[in-house]
Amino acid sequence: MNLYFLVEGRRTERKVYPMWLSILKPEIKRVNYAVDAASNNYYLISGEGYPLLFNQLRNSILEVNEIGKYDYLVLCLDAEETLIEDRKKEILEYIETNGLELQKAELIIIVQNPCFETWFLGNRKMFKRHPQSPVLNQYINFYDVRKEDPELMPCYQENTRAQFHHAYLREIFAERNLSYTKQRPGNVGEEAFLNELIKRNADTGHISSFMDFIRFVASLN
């Protein structure tokens, strides 16, 4: 079983996905070069953001076909302001329009709805019971992600949804005197944090796009 991961982000995804995979499937080991895959390996590369991701998707499909050892090409990207199904359709149309085809590997598309930080907002234990930050309290009054599904949270003021979700997460971390940045995502990759996200979905059905990733990894033999 070998997996080739292509993630949209330049920073956070490249750090967090390997941490989660080491927890969920420790028997699958990372390789530094795609050609080094043998058995129970995964390779991960960034698409360097959207829309540059499409150039790398083309290269990745060609590379996966040439190597011939990968069972899955796993594409992880943000929905941003589009629907999950529309984002998937966009990817599939790009592949078809450009005459690309995976010869052996299966394409798995994981859409982070609307962004990677949205999933992290599902950790209810990160919230202080009585936050003191005026900004955080503003955000909570606008949309309380402790109770409502983070994936359904709209944009706030002039932000896009993804920008607001990122800002909201930073305020939650700051309330605990912690820092969250895309370069240094803090403890979101740790097992306790991951388990809280899984529990959030089990309790409420929230952050369902996160569970697409969890279910896929659980299905691997």
C-alpha positions, 0 to 999 in steps of 0.5 A: 500500500503506497499513497501519494499526497498532494496538498494545496497549502505551502505550510500547515498541511505539510506539517499536520498531515504527516503528524496525523498519519503517524498517529492513524497509520503508523505502519505507513512510513513517509519517503522523501522522494516519490521514487523511493516508495516500496511498500507501506509508504507515502509521499507528500508534496505541496501544490504551493497554493491555489491555483498553482495546485493545478500545475502540480496535479498534472505533474503528480499524475504523470509521476504516479503513472511513471513510478507505477507503485502508488495505489492512491493519489490523494488530493487535499485542498480547500473549498474556499467560497465554493461547494465541496461538490463544485470543487471536486467537479473542477478537479475532475474537469481539469483532468479530463480537459487536459487528457490526463488519466491515472493508470493504476492509482485511484484518485481521492479528493479531500476537500477542506470545507472551507479551509484546513483551519475550519477543522481545527475549530472543532476542538471544543477543549481549546475554548476557555469557559469564560474568554476575556478577549473582546475580539474572541467574544465578538466572534462567539457572539457572531457565531459560536463554533463551540455549539454550531458546525464550524463548516457552516460559519459564514464570513465576518465583515470584509473577510472571506470565510477562510480568512475569518476561520483562520482569524477565529482560530488564532483568537482561540489559541491566543486566549490560552496564551498559545500561538497559531500560524500557518508556519507554526500550527501549534498542537493541532497535529497532536493525538489529543487534538486529533481525538477531540476532532473525531469526538466532535464529529461523533457527538454532533456530526459537525466538521463532516469533511474532516471525517472524509479524511479519517474514513479514508485512512481507516479504510486502508489495509 
